[in-house]
């Protein structure tokens, strides 16, 4: 079997517009999966000028379906801004 890519576009039953790309290796196992948001929603604009540590409490409120994902992404962004390495236990809790 050769490597292949599966694209699901559009993704239904989500808020906004999205696409999923799944890459399979030669054995047919998933090697990579991505969810692409294809519609600009503008949430970045109301974050401009705010303190970065406010984001983990603001971001989960932008979507009722994926609030956990937004909160985790903003927490990871704060980690990157601060240049911190989180403990393995914290990393596992986020997965």
C-alpha positions as CSV (number, residue, x, y, z in Angstrom):
1,X,0.0,0.0,0.0
2,X,1.3,3.5,-0.8
3,X,0.9,6.5,1.5
4,X,-2.2,8.5,0.8
5,X,-4.2,11.6,2.0
6,X,-7.8,11.8,2.9
7,X,-9.5,15.2,2.9
8,X,-12.9,15.9,4.4
9,X,-14.2,19.2,3.1
10,X,-16.4,20.7,4.3
11,X,-16.7,19.4,7.9
12,X,-20.2,19.6,9.1
13,X,-21.7,20.0,12.5
14,X,-19.1,22.5,13.7
15,X,-19.3,26.2,14.3
16,X,-17.9,27.9,11.2
17,X,-16.2,26.3,8.2
18,X,-13.5,23.7,8.4
19,X,-11.6,20.9,6.6
20,X,-9.9,17.8,7.9
21,X,-6.7,16.4,6.3
22,X,-5.6,12.9,7.3
23,X,-2.4,11.4,6.1
24,X,-1.9,7.6,6.1
25,X,1.5,5.9,5.9
26,X,2.3,2.9,3.7
27,X,0.7,0.5,6.2
28,X,-2.6,2.5,6.2
29,X,-2.0,3.9,9.7
30,X,-2.7,7.6,10.5
31,X,0.6,9.5,10.4
32,X,-0.8,13.0,10.7
33,X,-4.2,14.6,11.1
34,X,-5.1,18.3,10.9
35,X,-8.2,20.3,11.4
36,X,-8.1,23.5,9.3
37,X,-10.3,26.5,10.1
38,X,-11.0,28.0,6.7
39,X,-13.0,31.0,7.8
40,X,-11.6,34.1,9.5
41,X,-13.6,34.8,12.6
42,X,-11.6,37.8,14.0
43,X,-11.1,36.7,17.6
44,X,-7.5,37.8,17.4
45,X,-8.6,41.5,17.1
46,X,-10.2,41.7,20.6
47,X,-7.1,40.1,22.1
48,X,-4.7,42.8,20.8
49,X,-3.4,44.9,23.6
50,X,-4.5,42.6,26.3
51,X,-2.1,40.8,28.7
52,X,-1.1,37.4,27.6
53,X,-2.0,35.8,30.9
54,X,-5.6,36.8,30.4
55,X,-5.9,34.5,27.3
56,X,-6.5,31.2,29.0
57,X,-9.6,32.6,30.7
58,X,-10.9,34.5,27.6
59,X,-10.3,32.0,24.8
60,X,-12.4,29.1,26.0
61,X,-15.4,31.5,25.8
62,X,-15.3,32.0,22.0
63,X,-16.8,28.6,21.2
64,X,-19.2,26.3,23.1
65,X,-18.1,23.2,21.1
66,X,-14.4,23.4,21.5
67,X,-13.7,25.5,24.6
68,X,-11.2,23.0,26.0
69,X,-9.1,23.2,22.8
70,X,-9.0,27.0,22.9
71,X,-8.1,27.0,26.6
72,X,-5.3,24.5,26.1
73,X,-3.9,26.2,23.0
74,X,-3.8,29.6,24.8
75,X,-2.1,27.9,27.8
76,X,0.5,26.4,25.5
77,X,1.0,29.8,23.9
78,X,1.6,31.3,27.4
79,X,4.2,28.6,28.1
80,X,6.0,29.5,24.8
81,X,5.9,33.2,25.6
82,X,7.4,32.6,29.0
83,X,9.9,30.0,27.6
84,X,8.9,27.4,30.3
85,X,9.1,23.7,30.1
86,X,6.0,22.2,31.9
87,X,6.3,19.1,34.0
88,X,5.4,15.7,32.4
89,X,2.4,15.4,34.6
90,X,1.0,18.7,33.4
91,X,1.8,17.8,29.7
92,X,-0.1,14.4,30.2
93,X,-3.1,16.2,31.7
94,X,-3.3,18.4,28.6
95,X,-3.2,15.6,26.2
